Amino acid sequence: MTDKDEDQELAMIAARAAEIKAGLNAAYSPEELRRPLSTRCVHALIAATTAATGAKLTALSARVAELEAGGVRYAGCYQRAMGYRKGSVITFAGAMWTALDDVPAGIQPGSNTALWQLSQKGEPRARKKVEGRQQ
């Protein structure tokens, strides 16, 4: 089920709830509506709410499972001639970058903050210590 399908289902449930409310308001006087609800009516309301909540939880559980199954997709060192998919993790200039959206070929990490996010800042190689001595 896609997000669009889920949204449509929730919209239908909300529309049906509004329809029921309008029907109750039209069919009963304000005094009748103030009276306690019957056990049957309460059970029906709880069942409808539970079904709507269950449908949304099922959809969310499927999305969480899909996201968790993906994990981190390490795509290696940045290559100018290669495009990257949303969620890809690459290294560039000693740092780790994550693609926030699909990135066309040639867009270098750090050049567009809408497409790349710095995940781990690295040190340039010239500054790294090698076996206790500065280079």
Secondary structure, 3 states (H helix, E strand, C coil): CCHHHHHHHHHHHHHHHHHHHHHHHHHCCHHHHHCCCCHHHHHHHHHHHHHHHHHHHHHHHHHHHHHHHHCCEEEEECCCCCCECCCEEEEECCEEEEECCCECCCCCCCCCCCCEEEEECCCCHHHCEECCEEC
